[in-house]
Amino acid sequence: MSFSVDWESLLEFEESLSSSISKTNALLLHNLELKIELNRSSNCDLPANDYGIERLENDMNDYDYCSDEFTTCSNCGQSLYDDSAYKNCCKTFVSCQRVISSNLEKSFWISFINNPSSTINTLPNYTELLFLRQGLPIQLRSTIWKKLFLMSQGNVIPETSRLVYDNFQHSYSLEISKQISKDLSRTFPLVNFFKNEDTINNLSTILNVYANYDVELGYCQGLLFLVGVLYYHFKSDSTLTFHALVTIMESEPELHDIFTSSTMSYTLNKWKFEFSSILQETDNELYEHLNKFVDMQVFLYQWWLSFISSHTPDLSIVNRVMDFCLLQGWKIGMFKISLGLLLMNKPILMTLDTGDEEVIYQHLLNESKWGIAVKDLSAFFGDLLLSWEDSIFMELPKYEEPLFQKPIKSHKRTPSAMMSRFKNLSINLSRNRSNSSSSQIDRYSSSERLLSGFSSVSVFSTKLGNRNDNNGELDSIYSDITTNSELSSLPPKSFSDNLKIPYYTKCLKHEQLIEDNESADINNELLDENIRLKTLLKRAYNMINDNESESSALKCEISEVI
C-alpha cells in the first residue's frame, strides 16, 4: 500500500493550532531536551526509519483487547479483558478504536514512532492534542512509550543498562527483598497480570537490582506503581523496564529525592510549598478555604508517592497519568494532575469547613476524588490540565526551611552516573557485594543522621487506614515500605513514618537520644513550626519590660526551638 507522510498538511495544521492556542509549549520542549540529553550515545547506530503504514494498520487491527487489563470502555468503564461480558457500548468502543480514519493522524503517528524528538520539536501543538487531549491509541501505547525511553538509541537498550541489570543480580539486601515480596501482590491486587509468578519474580529482580544500583534510594513501595505499569506495557521486558526506571530517576533528581529516606521529608515539604503557591495563584478562593483548616500534605504526599495511581476507579486513568507525565515531566505532570483534581472537586470542598477535615481526607484519598473526570478523561487531561500557562509551573518561588537543614546528598546524580559508577567499581562483575552496607553507612553525614532520627507525629488519621480493606491497595499505601540499602542494618522505615513532620521541641534531648542510638518517641500533637515561632515571638513582644522571670523562661523556650 502506497502511503507517505504528508508533511505539508501536518505543518499547515500545526500553524493553525499555533494561532488558536495562546499558551506556549515550554514544558513539553524542556522535557524533550532532558530526554535527548540523557539518551545521547555517540556509539549507537540508529536503525532505519522502517515504521510505515502497513505496520501501523497491522498494529491497529491485530491488537488483542482481551489481553489488556488496563483498558476499559470509555462509556461504561468496564474492563475489556473478558469479551464475553462486553456490552453494546464496549463492542462499539473496540470497533472505533481499531481505525485511524484521518490520513493526517496516520502521518503524525508514523512520523512520531520513526523520530519522536523531531516530531515533537516540529509539531508541539499537534503532539499535545493527540497525546494528551485525544489520548494515545491503545494499540500504539507500548511502542510510543518505548520510543520515548530510547529516543536517541533507536530500539536498542543502551549497553550500560544491560551491564548493570545483568551484573547487579546478586547479594540482595534481605530487608529490601522481604519488603518487595510483601508489596508485589498488593500494588494492583485486582489485575491478574500481577498475580502471575513470572511477573512477580521479574518485578522483584528489577527492584532488587535497582536497590543494589541506587544505594542512596534503595527501595520505596511507591516505585511499584511506576515499575509495574512500565513492565506491563513493555510486554514483560525486564531490562527495558529497568532502563526506564533509571532514566526517570536520573532525569529528575527531585523525583528521586522524594523516594529517598534521607531527602524525602525536605523534598516533599518543598513540593508542598511550591504546589501551594501554584494553587494560590490559580484559585486563591479554594487555597484560602483549604488552608484555614486542612493539612494538604495528608493527601498530596500520598498522591505523589504513588504517582497518583493509587485508588483509581478506572485503570485507564493510570495509563493517562503516565502518558501525561512522560510528555510534561514527572514533577510538573503530578503537580498539574493534583491541581486539576482539587479544582474539579472545588464544588464539594467549598461546602465543607472546620470539623469536616476527616471527610475531605477520606474523599481525596479515595477513588471518589476522580468524580466526573473518569467519564471524560480527554476533557480532564487535555482541556483542563493544558489550560494553564507553563510559566506558572516553571517560575516557582524559592523554598527556604530555616529550621530544617537541607540534607547533604552523598553524590550528584548526572545523566552519565550509571556508566561512570559501573566502571569505577573496579571489581570483578561476579564479586559478592554483601559487605557493602557497612561502608555505605559511613558515607552518611552527621546532619543526615540527625535528620533521619528526629521524632515525628504521623500526619495520617488511623481511621483512614481501614477505609477500603477489601481492595488491598489502601493497606499497601500505609504499609512498611521504605528501605534504604545504606541503612540496611537498621529497621526499615514505614511509609507513614516518612510522611511525618519533625517536632522540634526539646531538640537537645533528641540529639542525645540519637547519639545513644535510641529511638525518640514523643507523642505530642502535630504543630506547624512557623506558626509556633510566630506565637512565641508575639508573646515575647508583649512581655517586653514586663515580668523579668517570665521573659527569661520564654527566652529559654525560644532558644530550644531555634
C-alpha positions as CSV (number, residue, x, y, z in Angstrom):
1,M,0.0,0.0,0.0
2,S,1.4,3.3,-1.0
3,F,1.4,6.0,1.7
4,S,3.8,8.8,2.5
5,V,3.9,11.2,5.5
6,D,2.1,14.4,4.4
7,W,4.4,16.9,6.0
8,E,2.9,19.8,4.2
9,S,-0.6,19.2,5.7
10,L,1.0,18.5,9.1
11,L,2.8,21.8,9.1
12,E,-0.3,23.7,8.0
13,F,-2.4,22.1,10.7
14,E,0.3,22.9,13.3
15,E,0.4,26.5,12.2
16,S,-3.4,26.7,12.6
17,L,-3.2,25.3,16.1
18,S,-0.4,27.8,17.0
19,S,-2.6,30.7,16.0
20,S,-5.6,29.4,18.0
21,I,-3.7,28.3,21.2
22,S,-2.3,31.1,23.3
23,K,-0.2,29.0,25.7
24,T,3.4,28.0,25.0
25,N,4.9,24.6,24.8
26,A,7.8,25.4,27.1
27,L,7.3,22.4,29.4
28,L,6.9,19.9,26.6
29,L,10.1,21.1,24.8
30,H,12.0,21.4,28.1
31,N,11.2,17.8,29.0
32,L,12.1,16.7,25.4
33,E,15.6,18.3,25.9
34,L,16.1,16.4,29.1
35,K,15.2,13.1,27.3
36,I,17.5,13.8,24.4
37,E,20.4,14.8,26.7
38,L,20.0,11.8,28.9
39,N,19.9,9.4,25.9
40,R,22.8,10.7,23.9
41,S,25.0,8.0,22.6
42,S,27.8,8.5,20.0
43,N,28.4,4.8,19.6
44,C,24.8,3.8,18.7
45,D,23.9,3.1,15.1
46,L,20.3,4.1,14.8
47,P,18.2,1.7,12.7
48,A,16.4,2.9,9.6
49,N,13.0,4.6,9.9
50,D,11.1,1.5,8.9
51,Y,7.7,2.1,10.6
52,G,5.2,2.6,7.8
53,I,1.5,2.5,7.1
54,E,1.4,-1.3,6.8
55,R,2.8,-1.8,10.3
56,L,0.6,0.9,11.7
57,E,-2.6,-0.7,10.3
58,N,-1.5,-4.2,11.4
59,D,-0.8,-2.9,15.0
60,M,-4.3,-1.2,15.0
61,N,-6.2,-4.2,13.6
62,D,-4.4,-7.1,15.3
63,Y,-4.5,-5.8,18.8
64,D,-5.8,-8.3,21.4
65,Y,-8.0,-6.3,23.8
66,C,-8.7,-9.4,25.8
67,S,-5.0,-9.4,27.0
68,D,-5.1,-5.8,28.1
69,E,-6.3,-5.4,31.7
70,F,-5.6,-1.7,31.8
71,T,-8.0,-0.8,29.0
72,T,-11.7,0.0,29.8
73,C,-14.7,1.1,27.8
74,S,-14.8,4.9,27.8
75,N,-18.6,4.8,28.1
76,C,-19.3,2.2,30.9
77,G,-15.8,1.8,32.4
78,Q,-16.0,-2.0,32.1
79,S,-12.7,-3.9,31.6
80,L,-12.3,-5.2,28.1
81,Y,-10.3,-8.2,29.4
82,D,-13.4,-10.5,29.1
83,D,-15.0,-10.1,25.7
84,S,-17.9,-12.4,26.7
85,A,-19.1,-9.7,29.1
86,Y,-19.0,-6.9,26.5
87,K,-22.0,-4.6,26.4
88,N,-23.0,-2.9,23.2
89,C,-21.1,0.2,24.1
90,C,-17.9,-2.0,24.7
91,K,-18.3,-3.5,21.2
92,T,-18.7,-0.1,19.7
93,F,-15.7,1.2,21.6
94,V,-13.5,-1.6,20.4
95,S,-14.7,-1.2,16.8
96,C,-13.9,2.5,16.8
97,Q,-10.5,2.0,18.4
98,R,-9.4,-0.2,15.5
99,V,-9.4,2.6,13.0
100,I,-7.4,5.8,12.5
101,S,-9.6,7.5,9.9
102,S,-7.6,10.6,9.4
103,N,-4.6,10.5,7.0
104,L,-3.2,13.4,8.9
105,E,-3.2,11.5,12.2
106,K,-1.7,8.5,10.4
107,S,1.1,10.7,9.1
108,F,1.7,12.1,12.6
109,W,2.0,8.7,14.3
110,I,4.2,7.2,11.6
111,S,6.4,10.3,11.9
112,F,6.4,10.2,15.7
113,I,7.3,6.5,16.0
114,N,10.1,6.9,13.5
115,N,11.5,10.1,15.0
116,P,9.8,11.3,18.2
117,S,12.2,14.1,19.0
118,S,12.0,15.7,15.5
119,T,8.2,15.3,15.5
120,I,7.7,16.9,19.0
121,N,10.0,19.8,18.1
122,T,8.3,20.4,14.8
123,L,4.7,19.7,15.8
124,P,4.4,20.5,19.6
125,N,0.8,21.6,19.5
126,Y,-0.4,18.7,17.5
127,T,1.6,16.4,19.8
128,E,-0.2,17.7,22.9
129,L,-3.5,17.5,21.0
130,L,-3.1,13.8,20.1
131,F,-1.0,12.7,23.1
132,L,-3.0,14.4,25.9
133,R,-6.3,15.7,24.7
134,Q,-7.3,12.9,22.4
135,G,-5.2,10.2,24.1
136,L,-2.8,7.7,22.7
137,P,-4.2,4.9,20.5
138,I,-4.4,2.0,22.8
139,Q,-2.6,-0.3,20.3
140,L,0.4,2.1,20.0
141,R,1.0,3.0,23.6
142,S,3.7,0.3,24.3
143,T,5.5,1.3,21.1
144,I,5.3,5.0,21.8
145,W,6.5,4.7,25.4
146,K,9.4,2.5,24.3
147,K,10.4,5.2,21.7
148,L,10.3,7.9,24.3
149,F,12.7,6.0,26.5
150,L,15.0,5.0,23.7
151,M,14.8,8.4,21.9
152,S,18.4,8.6,20.8
153,Q,19.0,4.9,20.8
154,G,16.6,3.6,18.1
155,N,15.2,0.4,19.5
156,V,18.4,-0.6,21.2
157,I,18.6,-0.6,25.0
158,P,22.0,1.0,26.0
159,E,24.7,-1.4,26.8
160,T,25.3,0.4,30.2
161,S,21.8,-0.5,31.3
162,R,22.2,-4.1,30.2
163,L,25.5,-4.4,32.0
164,V,24.2,-3.0,35.3
165,Y,21.0,-5.1,35.1
166,D,22.7,-8.3,34.3
167,N,25.6,-8.0,36.8
168,F,23.8,-6.5,39.9
169,Q,21.6,-9.5,40.3
170,H,23.3,-10.8,43.4
171,S,23.7,-10.1,47.2
172,Y,20.3,-8.5,47.6
173,S,19.5,-6.8,50.9
174,L,17.4,-9.2,53.0
175,E,15.2,-6.4,54.4
176,I,14.6,-4.9,50.9
177,S,13.8,-8.3,49.3
178,K,11.3,-9.1,52.1
179,Q,9.6,-5.7,51.7
180,I,9.5,-6.0,47.9
181,S,7.9,-9.5,48.2
182,K,5.4,-8.2,50.6
183,D,4.3,-5.3,48.4
184,L,4.3,-7.1,45.0
185,S,0.9,-8.8,45.5
186,R,-0.9,-5.7,46.7
187,T,0.0,-2.8,44.5
188,F,-2.5,-3.7,41.8
189,P,-4.3,-6.5,43.6
190,L,-7.2,-6.8,41.1
191,V,-5.0,-7.2,38.0
192,N,-4.4,-10.8,37.1
193,F,-1.1,-10.0,35.3
194,F,0.5,-9.0,38.7
195,K,-0.5,-12.4,40.2
196,N,1.5,-14.3,37.6
197,E,4.6,-16.0,39.1
198,D,6.9,-14.8,36.3
199,T,5.6,-11.2,36.7
200,I,6.3,-11.3,40.5
201,N,9.7,-12.8,40.0
202,N,10.8,-10.3,37.3
203,L,9.5,-7.3,39.1
204,S,11.3,-8.5,42.3
205,T,14.5,-8.7,40.3
206,I,14.1,-5.3,38.7
207,L,13.5,-3.6,42.1
208,N,16.3,-5.5,43.9
209,V,18.8,-4.7,41.1
210,Y,17.8,-1.1,41.3
211,A,18.2,-1.1,45.1
212,N,21.7,-2.5,44.5
213,Y,22.5,0.1,41.8
214,D,21.0,3.1,43.6
215,V,22.2,2.6,47.1
216,E,21.1,6.1,48.0
217,L,17.4,5.4,47.3
218,G,17.3,1.7,48.0
219,Y,13.6,0.8,47.7
220,C,10.3,2.5,48.4
221,Q,6.9,0.9,47.8
222,G,5.6,3.8,45.7
223,L,8.1,2.7,43.0
224,L,5.9,-0.3,42.2
225,F,3.1,1.9,40.9
226,L,5.6,3.1,38.3
227,V,7.6,0.0,37.7
228,G,4.6,-2.3,37.5
229,V,2.9,-0.2,34.8
230,L,6.1,0.2,32.8
231,Y,6.8,-3.6,32.9
232,Y,3.2,-4.3,31.9
233,H,3.3,-2.0,28.8
234,F,6.8,-3.1,27.9
235,K,5.5,-6.6,27.4
236,S,7.5,-8.1,30.3
237,D,10.8,-6.7,29.1
238,S,12.8,-6.5,32.4
239,T,15.9,-4.8,31.0
240,L,13.9,-2.1,29.3
241,T,11.8,-1.5,32.4
242,F,15.0,-1.2,34.5
243,H,16.5,1.2,31.9
244,A,13.2,3.3,32.0
245,L,13.3,3.5,35.8
246,V,16.9,4.6,35.9
247,T,16.2,7.2,33.1
248,I,13.3,8.7,35.0
249,M,15.1,8.9,38.3
250,E,18.3,10.4,36.7
251,S,16.4,12.9,34.6
252,E,14.5,14.4,37.5
253,P,16.6,14.4,40.7
254,E,13.8,15.8,42.8
255,L,11.5,12.9,41.9
256,H,14.4,10.6,43.0
257,D,14.6,12.6,46.3
258,I,11.0,12.1,47.3
259,F,11.6,8.4,47.4
260,T,14.9,8.6,49.2
261,S,14.6,8.4,53.0
262,S,17.4,11.0,53.7
263,T,15.9,13.6,51.4
264,M,12.2,12.6,51.4
265,S,10.9,14.9,54.2
266,Y,12.7,18.0,52.9
267,T,11.8,17.5,49.2
268,L,8.1,16.7,50.0
269,N,7.9,19.8,52.1
270,K,9.5,21.8,49.2
271,W,7.0,20.3,46.7
272,K,4.1,21.2,49.0
273,F,5.3,24.8,49.4
274,E,5.6,25.1,45.6
275,F,2.3,23.5,44.9
276,S,0.6,25.7,47.5
277,S,1.9,28.8,45.7
278,I,0.6,27.4,42.4
279,L,-2.9,26.7,43.9
280,Q,-2.9,30.2,45.4
281,E,-2.1,31.8,42.1
282,T,-4.6,29.6,40.2
283,D,-7.6,29.7,42.6
284,N,-7.0,31.8,45.7
285,E,-10.5,31.3,46.9
286,L,-10.0,27.5,47.1
287,Y,-6.5,27.9,48.5
288,E,-7.7,30.2,51.4
289,H,-10.6,27.9,52.2
290,L,-8.5,24.8,52.4
291,N,-5.5,26.4,54.1
292,K,-7.6,27.5,57.1
293,F,-8.5,24.0,58.3
294,V,-6.9,21.3,56.1
295,D,-3.4,20.0,56.0
296,M,-2.9,19.4,52.3
297,Q,0.1,17.1,52.8
298,V,-2.2,14.4,54.1
299,F,-3.4,13.7,50.6
300,L,-0.8,15.4,48.4
301,Y,2.1,13.2,49.7
302,Q,0.1,10.1,49.1
303,W,-0.8,11.1,45.6
304,W,2.8,12.0,44.7
305,L,4.4,8.9,46.3
306,S,2.0,6.6,44.4
307,F,2.3,8.5,41.0
308,I,-1.4,9.4,41.5
309,S,-2.1,5.8,40.5
310,S,-3.5,4.5,43.8
311,H,-7.3,4.2,44.3
312,T,-8.4,5.0,40.8
313,P,-11.9,3.9,39.7
314,D,-10.7,3.0,36.2
315,L,-7.2,1.6,35.3
316,S,-7.3,3.7,32.1
317,I,-6.7,6.7,34.3
318,V,-3.3,5.1,35.2
319,N,-2.4,5.0,31.5
320,R,-3.4,8.6,31.1
321,V,-1.4,9.7,34.2
322,M,1.7,8.0,32.8
323,D,1.1,9.5,29.3
324,F,0.9,12.9,30.7
325,C,3.9,12.7,32.9
326,L,6.0,11.2,30.2
327,L,5.3,14.2,28.0
328,Q,5.2,17.0,30.6
329,G,7.7,15.8,33.1
330,W,7.1,13.8,36.3
331,K,7.1,16.5,38.9
332,I,5.2,19.1,36.9
333,G,2.9,16.4,35.5
334,M,1.9,15.3,39.0
335,F,1.6,19.0,40.1
336,K,-0.8,19.6,37.2
337,I,-2.9,16.5,37.8
338,S,-3.1,17.3,41.6
339,L,-4.2,20.9,40.8
340,G,-6.8,19.6,38.4
341,L,-8.2,17.1,40.9
342,L,-8.6,19.9,43.5
343,L,-10.2,22.3,41.1
344,M,-12.5,19.6,39.8
345,N,-13.6,18.8,43.4
346,K,-13.9,22.5,44.4
347,P,-17.8,22.5,44.5
348,I,-17.6,19.7,47.1
349,L,-14.6,21.1,49.0
350,M,-16.2,24.6,49.4
351,T,-19.2,23.1,51.1
352,L,-17.1,21.7,53.9
353,D,-15.5,23.6,56.7
354,T,-13.8,23.3,60.1
355,G,-14.7,19.9,61.6
356,D,-15.1,18.3,58.2
357,E,-11.3,17.6,57.8
358,E,-11.8,13.8,58.0
359,V,-14.5,13.9,55.3
360,I,-12.1,15.8,53.0
361,Y,-9.2,13.4,53.6
362,Q,-11.4,10.3,53.0
363,H,-12.8,11.8,49.8
364,L,-9.4,12.9,48.4
365,L,-7.7,9.6,49.4
366,N,-10.4,7.5,47.8
367,E,-11.3,6.8,44.2
368,S,-14.2,9.2,44.5
369,K,-11.7,12.1,44.0
370,W,-11.9,11.4,40.3
371,G,-15.6,12.2,40.3
372,I,-16.9,13.0,36.8
373,A,-13.4,13.2,35.3
374,V,-13.5,9.4,34.6
375,K,-16.4,10.0,32.2
376,D,-14.3,12.3,30.0
377,L,-10.6,11.8,30.6
378,S,-9.8,13.8,27.4
379,A,-11.5,16.9,28.9
380,F,-9.6,16.5,32.2
381,F,-6.1,15.6,30.9
382,G,-6.4,17.7,27.8
383,D,-8.6,20.8,28.2
384,L,-8.2,21.4,31.9
385,L,-4.6,20.4,32.6
386,L,-3.4,22.2,29.5
387,S,-5.3,25.4,30.1
388,W,-2.7,27.0,32.4
389,E,0.3,28.9,31.3
390,D,3.5,26.9,31.6
391,S,5.2,29.8,33.4
392,I,3.1,29.1,36.5
393,F,4.9,25.8,36.8
394,M,8.3,26.8,35.7
395,E,8.7,30.0,37.7
396,L,8.3,28.5,41.2
397,P,9.0,30.5,44.4
398,K,12.3,29.8,46.2
399,Y,11.8,27.4,49.1
400,E,13.5,28.0,52.4
401,E,13.0,26.0,55.5
402,P,15.1,27.7,58.2
403,L,14.6,25.1,60.9
404,F,15.1,22.1,58.7
405,Q,18.6,21.9,57.2
406,K,18.7,20.7,53.6
407,P,20.3,17.2,53.6
408,I,23.7,16.8,52.1
409,K,23.4,14.3,49.2
410,S,26.0,11.6,49.1
411,H,26.6,12.0,45.4
412,K,25.5,14.0,42.5
413,R,23.2,12.3,40.0
414,T,24.1,13.0,36.4
415,P,23.0,11.5,33.1
416,S,26.3,9.6,32.9
417,A,26.1,8.4,36.5
418,M,25.2,4.8,35.6
419,M,28.2,4.1,33.4
420,S,30.7,6.0,35.4
421,R,29.7,4.3,38.6
422,F,29.7,0.9,36.9
423,K,33.2,1.5,35.6
424,N,34.5,2.9,38.8
425,L,33.7,-0.2,40.8
426,S,37.0,-1.7,39.5
427,I,35.9,-5.1,40.6
428,N,35.2,-8.4,39.0
429,L,31.5,-8.3,38.0
430,S,30.8,-11.5,39.9
431,R,32.2,-10.2,43.1
432,N,30.0,-10.5,46.2
433,R,28.8,-7.1,47.5
434,S,27.3,-8.4,50.7
435,N,29.6,-6.3,52.9
436,S,28.8,-3.0,51.1
437,S,26.1,-1.8,53.5
438,S,28.5,-1.1,56.4
439,S,30.8,1.1,54.2
440,Q,27.7,2.9,52.8
441,I,26.6,3.8,56.2
442,D,29.8,5.7,56.8
443,R,29.1,7.9,53.9
444,Y,26.2,9.4,55.8
445,S,26.9,12.9,57.2
446,S,26.1,13.7,60.7
447,S,23.4,16.1,59.6
448,E,21.7,13.3,57.6
449,R,21.7,11.0,60.7
450,L,20.3,13.8,62.8
451,L,17.6,14.4,60.1
452,S,16.5,10.8,59.9
453,G,16.5,10.5,63.7
454,F,14.0,13.2,64.7
455,S,10.9,12.0,66.4
456,S,7.7,12.6,64.4
457,V,4.0,12.7,64.6
458,S,2.0,10.9,61.9
459,V,0.0,13.1,59.6
460,F,-2.4,10.2,58.8
461,S,-5.5,9.5,60.8
462,T,-5.8,5.9,61.9
463,K,-9.4,5.9,60.7
464,L,-8.2,6.3,57.1
465,G,-6.2,3.1,57.3
466,N,-9.1,0.7,57.3
467,R,-11.3,2.5,54.8
468,N,-11.2,0.1,52.0
469,D,-9.9,-3.3,53.2
470,N,-11.5,-5.4,50.5
471,N,-9.3,-3.7,47.9
472,G,-6.0,-4.3,49.4
473,E,-4.4,-1.3,47.8
474,L,-5.0,1.1,50.6
475,D,-3.3,-1.2,53.1
476,S,-0.3,-1.2,50.8
477,I,0.0,2.5,50.9
478,Y,0.3,2.6,54.7
479,S,2.5,-0.5,54.9
480,D,6.1,-0.6,55.9
481,I,7.6,0.2,52.6
482,T,10.7,2.3,52.7
483,T,14.0,0.5,52.9
484,N,17.3,2.3,52.3
485,S,20.2,0.0,51.5
486,E,22.6,2.5,53.0
487,L,20.8,1.9,56.3
488,S,20.2,-1.8,55.8
489,S,21.4,-2.6,59.3
490,L,18.6,-0.6,60.8
491,P,14.9,-1.4,60.9
492,P,13.1,-0.2,57.7
493,K,11.1,2.9,57.8
494,S,7.4,2.7,57.1
495,F,5.5,4.8,54.5
496,S,3.7,6.6,57.2
497,D,7.0,7.3,59.1
498,N,8.3,9.0,56.0
499,L,5.2,11.2,55.8
500,K,5.8,12.7,59.2
501,I,6.7,16.2,60.2
502,P,9.6,16.5,62.7
503,Y,8.6,18.1,66.0
504,Y,11.4,20.4,67.2
505,T,10.6,20.7,70.9
506,K,13.4,19.5,73.1
507,C,15.9,19.2,70.3
508,L,18.8,18.7,72.7
509,K,17.1,15.7,74.2
510,H,16.5,14.3,70.7
511,E,20.2,14.8,69.8
512,Q,21.3,12.9,72.9
513,L,18.9,10.1,72.1
514,I,20.3,9.9,68.6
515,E,23.8,9.8,69.8
516,D,22.9,6.9,72.1
517,N,21.2,5.1,69.2
518,E,17.9,5.2,71.0
519,S,14.6,5.8,69.3
520,A,12.9,9.0,70.2
521,D,9.2,8.6,70.6
522,I,7.3,11.6,71.8
523,N,3.6,11.6,71.4
524,N,2.9,15.3,71.0
525,E,0.2,16.8,68.8
526,L,1.3,17.9,65.4
527,L,2.4,21.6,65.3
528,D,3.4,23.8,62.4
529,E,6.8,25.2,63.4
530,N,6.3,28.5,61.7
531,I,3.0,29.2,63.5
532,R,4.6,28.2,66.8
533,L,7.5,30.5,66.3
534,K,5.1,33.4,65.5
535,T,3.2,32.7,68.6
536,L,6.4,32.7,70.7
537,L,7.6,36.0,69.2
538,K,4.2,37.6,69.8
539,R,4.4,36.6,73.4
540,A,7.9,37.9,73.7
541,Y,6.9,41.2,72.1
542,N,4.0,41.6,74.6
543,M,6.3,40.8,77.6
544,I,8.9,43.4,76.9
545,N,9.5,45.4,80.1
546,D,7.2,43.1,81.9
547,N,7.9,40.3,84.4
548,E,11.6,39.5,84.1
549,S,11.3,35.9,85.3
550,E,8.6,35.1,82.7
551,S,10.8,36.7,80.0
552,S,13.7,34.5,80.9
553,A,11.6,31.4,80.8
554,L,10.3,32.4,77.4
555,K,13.8,33.1,76.1
556,C,14.9,29.6,77.1
557,E,11.9,28.1,75.3
558,I,12.6,30.1,72.1
559,S,16.3,29.0,72.2
560,E,15.2,25.4,72.4
561,V,13.1,25.8,69.2
562,I,15.9,27.6,67.3
